[in-house]
Amino acid sequence: MRQLLLIDWVLITALGWLAIGLVGIVLPRNFALISRYLFPLGAALALVLALLALAAIGAAPQVRILPLGLPDLPFHLRLDALSAFFLLLLGATAAGISIYAAGYLRPGEGTAPGLHCLLYHGLLASMAMVMLADDGYAFMVAWETMALCAYFLVASEHRYAEIRRAAYLYLLISHVGAVGILLAFGVMAGSAGDYTFDAMREFSSNGYWPSVAFLLALFGFGTKAGILPLHVWLPEAHPVAPSPVSAMMSGIILKTAIYGMLRVAFDLLHVQLGWWGVLLLVIGLASALFGVIFAAVQTDMKRLLAYSSIENIGLVFVGIGLALVFKSFQLPNLAALALTAALYHCLNHAFFKSLLFLCTGSVLHATGERNLGKLGGLIHHMPWVAWLALIGALASAGLPPLNGFVSEWLLLQGFLFTAGLPHGYLNMLLPTVAGAVALIAALAGFAMVKFFGVVFLGQPREEKLAQAHDAGRLERLGLLWLAAGCVLLGLLPNVVIALLDPVTRQLLGGGLSYTAASHGWWLLAPISEDRASYSPAIFLVSIALFIPLVYWAVRRYYHGRLTRVAAWDCGFPLQTSRMQDTAEGFGQPIRRIFSPFFKRTREHPSPFDTQPRYRSIVEDPLWYWLYLPVARLVEHGTRLIAFLQQGRIAIYLLYSFVTLLTLLVLTRG
């Protein structure tokens, strides 16, 4: 009997997810079985997958050929450092989301529980197969299965037209992107017609065809990642999907696009051109800036997080672009630094954004509201959710000692070494990009202050919020898992960098583990301690000591000298929730400064309104400048085709006769 390898156990885990889904569809109305047993079992399998991937990152690549698919077209699978890292991300994040989903599910909401169970675990299995695929055929089958499962999950509440439209938009753009990926694989397969990744790795690096393959891959994977201007599905699909699905889409599905882009750019293509990196820098920077500006002015808490995901994916593309620039100039150590920052941020974003989406799910269940203008003061009624959401918000804002700070700090360190590039234009461009990244980080902090402050602090803006309840036990367990990940990934950066080292060595031939290990677990110095260093442990200990010291000093030296009085209320005897800063008011400075980015519609109240309200609607201008004209053009084309398709046999015979006459004339000529 053949010994089972790690790749075999990963396949068994994926099959286990499918088996869970099939049990759910066999018993579609048995809510107790699905919520109490099947989803927790799926979470346990996710933990098993994470452990298997952790063991596989430093191991030699393993391959398998499955006799599936069409005749003479088997599935080729490969487990290497790159796929193992993203499988680790999938398993570790899905464990928290799945255990949360077990407590989040409610009977009678949307899709039948059994069908939801099948689609959810089918999505997990298809994402695992995307990361294992070692040929274009297996990759596209898994990719399209993932897209279909996500589509039906987004459309869970299909009774509402808004949700059906958002799900259809996601599916449409996903299929358009799949065409780009398929064409990229076709270009790399070349005239040999071999669809395996091994054959694509032999693709000639001469001429313009590598650039064509890269651009097609960028378009195809960019649609799934949500980069500008292919982002329009993301702020529509995330808010309407169930919160565990939103967390899955933002935390993991977006990362499958990053995985595909890295696989093509650094593994399948032998050459890495400098202008590829510059293009990714520009697109990533535009996406990050666009996403964070729109996040800062949103009034829907899930839409705010969706635009924040665009910002974070943009930063990942900036890191990949910087790595390509360094690689093209034969600077492997700096390329490894930039790529490490991008991979680290993928892992960080998976944890803190999944945590925030799940927290919004608890708020939505407790209040029935997504609108920030109708929330507030929930920290008193939902303390568990509030404090865990604070961890996610601080991590997303990039504040130390949490995980979001480490990857952004590494990315900025990469920009500090660009002054030595032997290219004048890049030496002028990259410091500007670094300044823009710092601006994006500041605006991200602004958006997270708005998110947490408006939802959880102050007074409730609606009377019904007094009935809000905290998350259940399983929901708390899932939130705690993701919050613990945010803390540990921030406190142990050298451990994570050592974990990423096999990935950067596979893709670039170099890594940072030796430099990181030489300073111990507590001090992060990516290049050298003389250039820059950061110690999250010292930072945390300093905070832990400083706050009690200040409190003691105040009590010791000012005790008895302070008099407590009511806060100044601007002359108003009563403080109500209407005196608090609203979501619109909080984002007003951003709307003013970045007004060219927005398409704004203002609704002014009538002078005779008894309760006047001013409303300002901020919309995406790219939807009106790009997508609506394309939609109108397609609609015009379909009308023309419908005119030709009369449904009468005489007309069709006339078309055939005219076509034959035309061919005869052309042939005689």
LINMO-V725760 format. One record per residue. N is the residue number from 1. BURIAL is 1 if it has 16 or more other ideal C-beta (glycine too) atoms within 10 Angstrom, else 0. Layout:
BEGIN
n=N burial=BURIAL
n=N burial=BURIAL
END
This chain:
BEGIN
n=1 burial=0
n=2 burial=0
n=3 burial=0
n=4 burial=0
n=5 burial=0
n=6 burial=1
n=7 burial=1
n=8 burial=1
n=9 burial=1
n=10 burial=1
n=11 burial=1
n=12 burial=0
n=13 burial=1
n=14 burial=1
n=15 burial=0
n=16 burial=1
n=17 burial=1
n=18 burial=0
n=19 burial=1
n=20 burial=1
n=21 burial=1
n=22 burial=0
n=23 burial=1
n=24 burial=1
n=25 burial=1
n=26 burial=0
n=27 burial=0
n=28 burial=1
n=29 burial=0
n=30 burial=1
n=31 burial=1
n=32 burial=0
n=33 burial=1
n=34 burial=1
n=35 burial=1
n=36 burial=0
n=37 burial=0
n=38 burial=1
n=39 burial=1
n=40 burial=1
n=41 burial=1
n=42 burial=1
n=43 burial=1
n=44 burial=0
n=45 burial=1
n=46 burial=1
n=47 burial=1
n=48 burial=1
n=49 burial=1
n=50 burial=1
n=51 burial=0
n=52 burial=1
n=53 burial=1
n=54 burial=1
n=55 burial=0
n=56 burial=1
n=57 burial=1
n=58 burial=0
n=59 burial=0
n=60 burial=0
n=61 burial=0
n=62 burial=1
n=63 burial=0
n=64 burial=1
n=65 burial=0
n=66 burial=0
n=67 burial=0
n=68 burial=0
n=69 burial=0
n=70 burial=0
n=71 burial=0
n=72 burial=0
n=73 burial=0
n=74 burial=1
n=75 burial=1
n=76 burial=1
n=77 burial=1
n=78 burial=1
n=79 burial=1
n=80 burial=1
n=81 burial=1
n=82 burial=1
n=83 burial=1
n=84 burial=1
n=85 burial=1
n=86 burial=1
n=87 burial=1
n=88 burial=1
n=89 burial=1
n=90 burial=1
n=91 burial=1
n=92 burial=1
n=93 burial=1
n=94 burial=1
n=95 burial=1
n=96 burial=1
n=97 burial=1
n=98 burial=1
n=99 burial=1
n=100 burial=1
n=101 burial=1
n=102 burial=1
n=103 burial=1
n=104 burial=1
n=105 burial=1
n=106 burial=0
n=107 burial=0
n=108 burial=0
n=109 burial=0
n=110 burial=1
n=111 burial=1
n=112 burial=1
n=113 burial=1
n=114 burial=1
n=115 burial=1
n=116 burial=1
n=117 burial=1
n=118 burial=1
n=119 burial=1
n=120 burial=1
n=121 burial=1
n=122 burial=1
n=123 burial=1
n=124 burial=1
n=125 burial=1
n=126 burial=1
n=127 burial=1
n=128 burial=1
n=129 burial=1
n=130 burial=1
n=131 burial=1
n=132 burial=1
n=133 burial=1
n=134 burial=1
n=135 burial=1
n=136 burial=1
n=137 burial=1
n=138 burial=1
n=139 burial=1
n=140 burial=1
n=141 burial=1
n=142 burial=1
n=143 burial=1
n=144 burial=1
n=145 burial=1
n=146 burial=1
n=147 burial=1
n=148 burial=1
n=149 burial=1
n=150 burial=1
n=151 burial=1
n=152 burial=1
n=153 burial=1
n=154 burial=1
n=155 burial=1
n=156 burial=1
n=157 burial=1
n=158 burial=0
n=159 burial=0
n=160 burial=0
n=161 burial=0
n=162 burial=0
n=163 burial=1
n=164 burial=0
n=165 burial=0
n=166 burial=1
n=167 burial=1
n=168 burial=1
n=169 burial=1
n=170 burial=1
n=171 burial=1
n=172 burial=0
n=173 burial=1
n=174 burial=1
n=175 burial=0
n=176 burial=0
n=177 burial=1
n=178 burial=1
n=179 burial=0
n=180 burial=1
n=181 burial=1
n=182 burial=1
n=183 burial=1
n=184 burial=1
n=185 burial=1
n=186 burial=0
n=187 burial=1
n=188 burial=1
n=189 burial=1
n=190 burial=0
n=191 burial=0
n=192 burial=0
n=193 burial=0
n=194 burial=0
n=195 burial=1
n=196 burial=1
n=197 burial=1
n=198 burial=0
n=199 burial=1
n=200 burial=1
n=201 burial=0
n=202 burial=0
n=203 burial=1
n=204 burial=0
n=205 burial=0
n=206 burial=0
n=207 burial=0
n=208 burial=0
n=209 burial=0
n=210 burial=1
n=211 burial=1
n=212 burial=0
n=213 burial=1
n=214 burial=1
n=215 burial=1
n=216 burial=1
n=217 burial=1
n=218 burial=1
n=219 burial=1
n=220 burial=1
n=221 burial=1
n=222 burial=1
n=223 burial=1
n=224 burial=1
n=225 burial=1
n=226 burial=1
n=227 burial=1
n=228 burial=1
n=229 burial=1
n=230 burial=1
n=231 burial=1
n=232 burial=1
n=233 burial=1
n=234 burial=1
n=235 burial=1
n=236 burial=1
n=237 burial=1
n=238 burial=1
n=239 burial=1
n=240 burial=1
n=241 burial=1
n=242 burial=1
n=243 burial=1
n=244 burial=1
n=245 burial=1
n=246 burial=1
n=247 burial=1
n=248 burial=1
n=249 burial=1
n=250 burial=1
n=251 burial=1
n=252 burial=1
n=253 burial=1
n=254 burial=1
n=255 burial=1
n=256 burial=1
n=257 burial=1
n=258 burial=1
n=259 burial=1
n=260 burial=1
n=261 burial=1
n=262 burial=1
n=263 burial=1
n=264 burial=1
n=265 burial=1
n=266 burial=1
n=267 burial=0
n=268 burial=1
n=269 burial=1
n=270 burial=0
n=271 burial=0
n=272 burial=1
n=273 burial=1
n=274 burial=1
n=275 burial=0
n=276 burial=1
n=277 burial=1
n=278 burial=1
n=279 burial=1
n=280 burial=1
n=281 burial=1
n=282 burial=1
n=283 burial=1
n=284 burial=1
n=285 burial=1
n=286 burial=1
n=287 burial=1
n=288 burial=1
n=289 burial=1
n=290 burial=1
n=291 burial=1
n=292 burial=1
n=293 burial=1
n=294 burial=1
n=295 burial=1
n=296 burial=1
n=297 burial=1
n=298 burial=1
n=299 burial=1
n=300 burial=1
n=301 burial=1
n=302 burial=1
n=303 burial=1
n=304 burial=1
n=305 burial=1
n=306 burial=1
n=307 burial=1
n=308 burial=1
n=309 burial=1
n=310 burial=1
n=311 burial=1
n=312 burial=1
n=313 burial=1
n=314 burial=1
n=315 burial=1
n=316 burial=1
n=317 burial=1
n=318 burial=1
n=319 burial=1
n=320 burial=1
n=321 burial=1
n=322 burial=1
n=323 burial=1
n=324 burial=1
n=325 burial=1
n=326 burial=1
n=327 burial=1
n=328 burial=1
n=329 burial=1
n=330 burial=0
n=331 burial=1
n=332 burial=1
n=333 burial=1
n=334 burial=1
n=335 burial=1
n=336 burial=1
n=337 burial=1
n=338 burial=1
n=339 burial=1
n=340 burial=1
n=341 burial=1
n=342 burial=1
n=343 burial=1
n=344 burial=1
n=345 burial=1
n=346 burial=1
n=347 burial=1
n=348 burial=1
n=349 burial=1
n=350 burial=1
n=351 burial=1
n=352 burial=1
n=353 burial=1
n=354 burial=1
n=355 burial=1
n=356 burial=1
n=357 burial=1
n=358 burial=1
n=359 burial=1
n=360 burial=1
n=361 burial=1
n=362 burial=1
n=363 burial=1
n=364 burial=1
n=365 burial=1
n=366 burial=1
n=367 burial=1
n=368 burial=0
n=369 burial=1
n=370 burial=1
n=371 burial=0
n=372 burial=1
n=373 burial=1
n=374 burial=1
n=375 burial=1
n=376 burial=1
n=377 burial=1
n=378 burial=1
n=379 burial=1
n=380 burial=0
n=381 burial=1
n=382 burial=1
n=383 burial=0
n=384 burial=1
n=385 burial=1
n=386 burial=1
n=387 burial=0
n=388 burial=1
n=389 burial=1
n=390 burial=1
n=391 burial=1
n=392 burial=1
n=393 burial=1
n=394 burial=1
n=395 burial=1
n=396 burial=1
n=397 burial=1
n=398 burial=1
n=399 burial=1
n=400 burial=1
n=401 burial=1
n=402 burial=1
n=403 burial=1
n=404 burial=1
n=405 burial=1
n=406 burial=1
n=407 burial=1
n=408 burial=1
n=409 burial=1
n=410 burial=1
n=411 burial=1
n=412 burial=1
n=413 burial=1
n=414 burial=1
n=415 burial=1
n=416 burial=0
n=417 burial=1
n=418 burial=1
n=419 burial=0
n=420 burial=0
n=421 burial=1
n=422 burial=0
n=423 burial=0
n=424 burial=0
n=425 burial=0
n=426 burial=1
n=427 burial=0
n=428 burial=0
n=429 burial=1
n=430 burial=1
n=431 burial=0
n=432 burial=0
n=433 burial=1
n=434 burial=1
n=435 burial=0
n=436 burial=1
n=437 burial=1
n=438 burial=0
n=439 burial=0
n=440 burial=1
n=441 burial=1
n=442 burial=0
n=443 burial=1
n=444 burial=1
n=445 burial=1
n=446 burial=1
n=447 burial=1
n=448 burial=1
n=449 burial=1
n=450 burial=1
n=451 burial=1
n=452 burial=1
n=453 burial=1
n=454 burial=1
n=455 burial=1
n=456 burial=1
n=457 burial=0
n=458 burial=1
n=459 burial=0
n=460 burial=1
n=461 burial=1
n=462 burial=1
n=463 burial=0
n=464 burial=0
n=465 burial=1
n=466 burial=0
n=467 burial=0
n=468 burial=1
n=469 burial=0
n=470 burial=0
n=471 burial=1
n=472 burial=0
n=473 burial=0
n=474 burial=1
n=475 burial=1
n=476 burial=1
n=477 burial=1
n=478 burial=1
n=479 burial=1
n=480 burial=1
n=481 burial=1
n=482 burial=1
n=483 burial=1
n=484 burial=0
n=485 burial=1
n=486 burial=1
n=487 burial=1
n=488 burial=0
n=489 burial=1
n=490 burial=1
n=491 burial=1
n=492 burial=1
n=493 burial=1
n=494 burial=1
n=495 burial=0
n=496 burial=1
n=497 burial=1
n=498 burial=1
n=499 burial=1
n=500 burial=1
n=501 burial=1
n=502 burial=1
n=503 burial=1
n=504 burial=1
n=505 burial=0
n=506 burial=1
n=507 burial=1
n=508 burial=1
n=509 burial=0
n=510 burial=1
n=511 burial=1
n=512 burial=1
n=513 burial=1
n=514 burial=0
n=515 burial=1
n=516 burial=1
n=517 burial=0
n=518 burial=0
n=519 burial=1
n=520 burial=0
n=521 burial=0
n=522 burial=0
n=523 burial=1
n=524 burial=1
n=525 burial=1
n=526 burial=1
n=527 burial=1
n=528 burial=0
n=529 burial=0
n=530 burial=0
n=531 burial=0
n=532 burial=1
n=533 burial=0
n=534 burial=1
n=535 burial=1
n=536 burial=1
n=537 burial=0
n=538 burial=0
n=539 burial=0
n=540 burial=1
n=541 burial=0
n=542 burial=0
n=543 burial=0
n=544 burial=0
n=545 burial=0
n=546 burial=0
n=547 burial=0
n=548 burial=0
n=549 burial=0
n=550 burial=0
n=551 burial=0
n=552 burial=0
n=553 burial=0
n=554 burial=0
n=555 burial=0
n=556 burial=0
n=557 burial=0
n=558 burial=0
n=559 burial=0
n=560 burial=0
n=561 burial=0
n=562 burial=0
n=563 burial=0
n=564 burial=0
n=565 burial=0
n=566 burial=0
n=567 burial=0
n=568 burial=0
n=569 burial=0
n=570 burial=0
n=571 burial=0
n=572 burial=0
n=573 burial=0
n=574 burial=0
n=575 burial=0
n=576 burial=0
n=577 burial=0
n=578 burial=0
n=579 burial=0
n=580 burial=1
n=581 burial=0
n=582 burial=1
n=583 burial=1
n=584 burial=1
n=585 burial=0
n=586 burial=1
n=587 burial=1
n=588 burial=0
n=589 burial=0
n=590 burial=1
n=591 burial=1
n=592 burial=0
n=593 burial=0
n=594 burial=1
n=595 burial=0
n=596 burial=0
n=597 burial=1
n=598 burial=1
n=599 burial=0
n=600 burial=0
n=601 burial=0
n=602 burial=0
n=603 burial=0
n=604 burial=0
n=605 burial=0
n=606 burial=0
n=607 burial=0
n=608 burial=0
n=609 burial=0
n=610 burial=0
n=611 burial=0
n=612 burial=0
n=613 burial=0
n=614 burial=0
n=615 burial=0
n=616 burial=1
n=617 burial=0
n=618 burial=1
n=619 burial=0
n=620 burial=1
n=621 burial=0
n=622 burial=1
n=623 burial=0
n=624 burial=0
n=625 burial=0
n=626 burial=0
n=627 burial=0
n=628 burial=0
n=629 burial=0
n=630 burial=0
n=631 burial=0
n=632 burial=0
n=633 burial=0
n=634 burial=0
n=635 burial=0
n=636 burial=0
n=637 burial=0
n=638 burial=0
n=639 burial=0
n=640 burial=0
n=641 burial=0
n=642 burial=0
n=643 burial=0
n=644 burial=0
n=645 burial=0
n=646 burial=0
n=647 burial=0
n=648 burial=0
n=649 burial=0
n=650 burial=0
n=651 burial=0
n=652 burial=0
n=653 burial=0
n=654 burial=0
n=655 burial=0
n=656 burial=0
n=657 burial=0
n=658 burial=0
n=659 burial=0
n=660 burial=0
n=661 burial=0
n=662 burial=0
n=663 burial=0
n=664 burial=0
n=665 burial=0
n=666 burial=0
n=667 burial=0
n=668 burial=0
n=669 burial=0
END
